[in-house]
Amino acid sequence: MTRNASTSTTDASVAAPLAVLHAVRKTYGAQRALDGVDLRLARGQLLALLGSNGAGKSTAIALLLGLIRADAGTVELFGADPQTLAPRRRIGVMLQNGALPDTLRVGELLRMTANYYPQPRALAECADLAGIGDVLQRPYGKLSGGQQRRVQFALALCGRPEMLFLDEPTVGMDIAARERLWATLRALLGEGCAILLTTHYLEEAEALADRVVVLARGRVLAAGSVEEMRARSAGTRIRCRSALGVDTLRAWPGVQSCECAAGVLTLSVREPEPVLRRLLAEDATLSALEVRRAGLGEAFTELTREAA
């Protein structure tokens, strides 16, 4: 279920933003990584930053973390320069390529990280929020990939951050761990924490995001709520196994596209009822019928295909 933005403690549409990119440009040699990008993140809001590899997501995050400087435009974190210490004390970061000492025990890593903050969370609270209470005495290098990601999440929470940067946070996690992390994120949002999320799991963005920004080739391709993004996609998907051929179905009125993969047909339609009636009437062998509204994944695919 999509998170309702109205449940946030602050109305993100009117609150002063905690993070801002405005008309930002960044180049690496001849390559333009960001070209006039605008982005705003308010308290209690989760913004999903989506895009294919090379779209500019990592550069946008690096700018907000103060790791690099923009060539042009405005970059602010809590109204200040991200390269200064004050705003950086108020954030938590979970990057995809984070490396930690394999030989240290998980509890030791948490205690060491907590020492960097004036008012850290208790170790037990961090462990509970991340679901790692059962691995505190184990060396980090002996954990599975999903367990290591949960430890990295716990470390990001140590300083009681007002804003979290999460880069592919659930990669390697099983379903139960992923759902637990989602529940923790919803609780943090309810407390007013702002979250910038990058993910290739579009169902994750669909379930959690108040706002979505899609980048392509360093530009903002689309921005809006999950509902607004869904509305950009053709209305309904019909999946089925049918004796009718792809070319036949593509010629039907109301069918915008039809593809076949592993014997399963996927039809994109605006109005499903007439197409469903005709399918049932013309194919007595029709099976595995599934009808669903287009989601964020379909909208993202169509947007990025158009931009290619």
C-alpha positions in Angstrom: 0.0 0.0 0.0 1.3 3.5 -0.9 2.1 5.6 2.1 -0.3 8.6 2.4 1.7 11.8 2.5 -0.9 13.4 4.8 0.1 11.0 7.6 3.5 12.8 8.0 3.9 15.0 11.0 4.6 18.0 8.8 2.8 18.9 5.6 5.7 18.4 3.2 4.1 20.5 0.5 4.5 23.7 2.6 7.3 22.9 5.1 10.7 24.5 4.6 12.9 22.0 2.8 15.7 20.3 4.7 17.6 19.5 1.4 17.7 21.6 -1.8 19.2 21.2 -5.2 18.3 24.2 -7.4 19.4 24.5 -11.1 22.4 22.4 -10.2 25.0 21.5 -12.8 27.9 19.1 -12.4 30.3 17.8 -15.1 33.1 15.4 -15.1 35.3 16.3 -18.0 33.1 16.2 -21.0 30.4 14.3 -19.3 27.5 16.3 -17.8 26.3 14.3 -14.8 23.6 16.8 -13.7 22.1 19.5 -15.9 19.8 22.0 -14.2 18.4 19.6 -11.6 15.9 20.8 -9.0 15.1 18.7 -5.9 13.5 19.5 -2.5 13.0 17.3 0.5 10.9 18.4 3.5 10.7 17.1 7.1 8.6 13.9 7.4 8.8 13.3 3.7 10.3 10.3 1.8 11.5 11.2 -1.7 12.4 8.3 -4.0 15.1 9.3 -6.5 14.9 6.9 -9.5 16.8 6.4 -12.6 18.9 4.0 -14.6 22.6 3.5 -14.0 24.4 6.7 -15.0 21.3 8.9 -14.6 22.9 11.2 -12.0 21.5 9.8 -8.7 24.9 9.2 -7.1 26.1 12.6 -8.1 23.0 14.2 -6.6 23.6 12.4 -3.3 27.3 13.2 -3.3 26.4 16.9 -3.6 24.0 16.8 -0.7 26.5 14.9 1.4 29.1 17.5 0.8 31.4 15.1 -0.9 31.7 17.2 -4.1 30.8 20.7 -5.2 28.4 21.7 -7.9 29.7 23.7 -10.9 26.6 25.8 -10.8 23.4 26.2 -8.9 22.4 25.9 -5.2 23.0 23.0 -2.9 21.7 23.3 0.7 21.4 20.9 3.6 19.4 22.3 6.6 19.8 25.7 5.0 23.6 25.5 5.1 26.5 24.4 2.9 26.7 20.5 3.1 30.5 20.7 3.3 30.3 22.3 6.7 30.1 20.2 9.9 26.8 21.5 11.4 24.4 20.0 8.9 26.3 16.8 8.5 25.8 16.0 12.2 22.1 15.9 11.6 22.1 13.2 8.9 22.4 9.4 8.7 23.9 7.7 5.6 23.6 4.2 4.3 25.4 3.8 1.0 25.4 0.8 -1.2 29.2 0.5 -1.3 29.8 1.0 2.5 32.9 -1.0 3.7 33.3 -2.0 7.4 36.0 -3.9 9.3 35.2 -7.6 8.9 36.8 -8.6 12.3 34.9 -6.2 14.5 31.8 -7.5 16.2 28.5 -5.8 15.4 28.1 -4.4 18.9 31.6 -2.9 18.7 30.7 -1.2 15.4 27.6 0.4 16.9 29.4 1.6 20.0 32.2 3.1 17.9 29.8 4.9 15.7 27.7 6.2 18.6 30.8 7.9 20.0 30.8 10.4 17.0 27.5 11.9 18.2 26.6 14.1 21.2 23.3 12.4 21.8 23.3 8.9 20.2 20.6 6.4 20.3 21.1 3.5 22.8 22.7 0.5 21.3 19.7 -1.7 22.1 17.3 0.8 20.3 19.5 0.8 17.2 19.6 -3.0 17.2 15.9 -3.3 17.6 15.0 -0.8 14.9 17.2 -2.6 12.4 16.4 -6.1 13.6 20.0 -7.1 14.5 19.7 -8.0 18.2 20.6 -11.6 17.5 24.0 -10.8 15.7 25.5 -8.2 18.1 28.2 -10.6 19.2 29.1 -11.8 15.7 32.0 -10.4 13.6 30.7 -8.3 10.8 32.5 -10.3 8.1 30.7 -13.5 9.2 27.3 -12.1 8.4 25.2 -12.7 5.3 24.8 -9.8 2.8 21.3 -9.1 4.1 22.5 -9.0 7.7 25.3 -6.7 6.8 22.8 -4.3 5.2 20.7 -4.3 8.4 23.9 -3.5 10.4 24.6 -0.6 8.0 21.1 0.6 8.6 21.5 0.5 12.3 24.7 2.5 12.0 22.9 5.2 10.0 20.4 5.5 12.9 23.0 5.9 15.6 23.0 9.7 15.7 19.2 10.2 15.8 19.3 11.7 12.3 16.8 14.3 11.2 17.4 13.1 7.6 18.4 9.7 6.2 20.2 9.0 2.9 19.4 5.4 1.9 21.1 4.0 -1.2 19.5 0.7 -2.2 18.9 -0.2 1.4 17.2 -3.5 1.0 19.5 -5.2 -1.5 20.3 -8.7 -0.3 17.5 -8.7 2.3 14.9 -11.4 2.5 11.2 -10.5 2.4 10.7 -10.4 6.2 13.8 -8.2 6.7 12.7 -5.9 3.9 9.2 -5.5 5.4 10.6 -4.8 8.8 12.9 -2.1 7.4 9.8 -0.6 5.6 7.9 -0.5 8.9 10.9 1.2 10.6 11.0 3.8 7.9 7.3 4.6 8.2 7.8 5.0 12.0 10.7 7.4 11.4 8.7 9.4 8.9 5.9 9.7 11.4 8.5 11.2 13.9 9.4 13.8 11.3 12.6 12.3 9.8 13.2 13.1 6.1 14.4 10.3 3.9 16.0 10.4 0.5 15.8 6.9 -1.0 17.4 5.4 -4.1 16.2 2.0 -5.2 15.8 -0.3 -8.1 12.9 -2.0 -6.4 10.1 0.1 -7.7 7.6 -1.6 -5.5 9.6 -0.2 -2.6 9.3 3.4 -3.9 5.6 2.8 -4.6 5.0 1.6 -1.1 6.9 4.3 0.8 7.4 7.5 -1.3 5.5 10.7 -0.8 7.2 12.1 -3.9 9.2 10.6 -6.8 11.9 12.2 -9.0 13.0 10.4 -12.1 16.4 11.3 -13.5 17.7 10.5 -17.0 21.0 11.7 -18.5 21.4 14.2 -15.7 18.0 15.8 -16.1 14.8 15.6 -14.2 12.5 13.5 -16.5 9.5 13.6 -14.2 8.5 14.5 -10.7 5.4 14.1 -8.6 3.5 11.9 -6.2 3.2 8.2 -6.8 -0.3 8.7 -8.0 0.8 11.4 -10.4 3.5 9.1 -11.8 1.1 6.2 -12.2 -1.2 8.4 -14.2 1.5 8.8 -16.8 1.2 5.2 -17.7 -1.4 3.4 -19.8 -4.2 2.5 -17.5 -4.5 -1.3 -17.1 -2.4 -4.4 -17.6 -4.0 -7.7 -18.7 -1.9 -10.9 -18.3 -3.1 -14.3 -19.6 -2.2 -17.4 -21.5 -4.1 -17.4 -24.8 -4.2 -19.2 -28.1 -4.6 -15.8 -29.8 -1.4 -14.5 -31.4 0.4 -11.3 -30.4 -0.1 -9.7 -33.8 -3.8 -10.4 -33.7 -4.2 -8.8 -30.2 -2.1 -5.8 -31.2 -4.7 -5.1 -33.9 -7.7 -5.0 -31.6 -9.2 -1.6 -30.8 -8.3 -0.5 -27.3 -5.0 -2.5 -27.1 -2.1 -0.1 -26.9 0.6 -2.8 -26.7 1.0 -6.6 -26.4 4.1 -8.6 -25.5 4.7 -12.2 -24.9 7.2 -13.7 -22.4 7.5 -17.3 -21.4 4.1 -18.0 -22.9 2.4 -15.2 -20.9 0.8 -12.3 -22.8 0.8 -8.8 -21.4 -1.7 -6.3 -22.9 -1.7 -2.6 -22.1 -5.2 -1.1 -22.4 -7.0 2.1 -21.4 -10.4 0.4 -20.9 -10.1 -3.2 -19.8 -13.8 -4.3 -20.0 -14.2 -4.5 -23.8 -10.9 -6.2 -24.3 -11.7 -8.8 -21.5 -15.1 -9.5 -23.0 -13.6 -10.2 -26.5 -10.8 -12.3 -25.0 -13.3 -14.5 -23.2 -15.6 -14.7 -26.3 -12.9 -15.6 -28.8 -10.6 -17.9 -26.8 -12.2 -20.9 -25.0 -8.7 -21.9 -23.7 -7.9 -18.6 -22.0 -6.2 -19.2 -18.7 -4.1 -17.5 -16.0 -6.0 -14.3 -16.4 -4.8 -11.4 -14.3 -6.0 -7.8 -14.5 -4.3 -5.0 -12.6 -3.9 -1.2 -12.8 -0.5 0.0 -14.1 1.9 0.8 -11.3 5.0 2.9 -10.8 7.1 0.3 -12.5 5.2 0.6 -15.8 5.3 4.4 -15.6 9.1 4.3 -15.0 9.6 2.0 -17.9 7.6 4.1 -20.3 9.3 7.3 -19.1 12.8 6.0 -19.5 12.0 4.3 -22.8 10.8 7.7 -24.2 13.9 9.4 -23.0 16.3 6.8 -24.5 
